[in-house]
Structure formats: structure tokens, C-alpha cells
Amino acid sequence: MDTGDNVIVINAEKVKLTGNKMTDKTYFHHTFYPGGERFTSAEDMLKKDPTSLVMKAVKGMLPKTKLGRQLLTNIRVYAGPVHNQTAQNPEIIEL
């Protein structure tokens, strides 16, 4: 159920993966051309765009339905500690 709550994730560049996942875990992408399979390691993805690593992890946990796609719009991911959501007065939750 979409209750309207939003989540702001900061410091996505500081994500740590356990074990050998940083080098062994691969993400698949296809260009829709023949032979267009592309594989990217988690380490390369973290260097290039750390927000996409967090977004793919969250997307994988959501249901693969219209509701899941709607819920994905309720998350904002930022690589560093600075974000532009201060007008919404977010509550800080320490983990």
C-alpha cells in the first residue's frame, strides 16, 4: 500500500558490500541490438554512479507490478550528504 511516505537516502557513495560481492556481483543490461549484452560489476557501478547501485537494490526488493513502480518514485538517492529536499522538513533517522 502506498501511504505517501518518502525516503531520502544520502551518502550512497559510502555503500559497502560484504564478501567478494564488490568484484563478483554483476548487473546485466541489454542494448536491444544483437549481441548487445552488457555486464557491469558492482565496483564499476559504484565508481560511475553510486545512486544507481542503491536504486537497483531497492527496485529488486519491490513487487514487480504497477504498485512497485509507483513506490519507486517515493525514494530519492543522493551520492553525497547534500540534498535539495530541505523544504519538506525531513526527519533524520540514524542507523
Buried (B, 14 or more C-beta within 10 A) or exposed (E): EEEEEEEBBBBBBEBEBEEEEBEEBEBEEEEEEEEEEEEBBBBBBBEEBBBBBBBEEBBEEBEEEEEEEEBEEEBBBBBEEEBEEEEEEBEEEEE
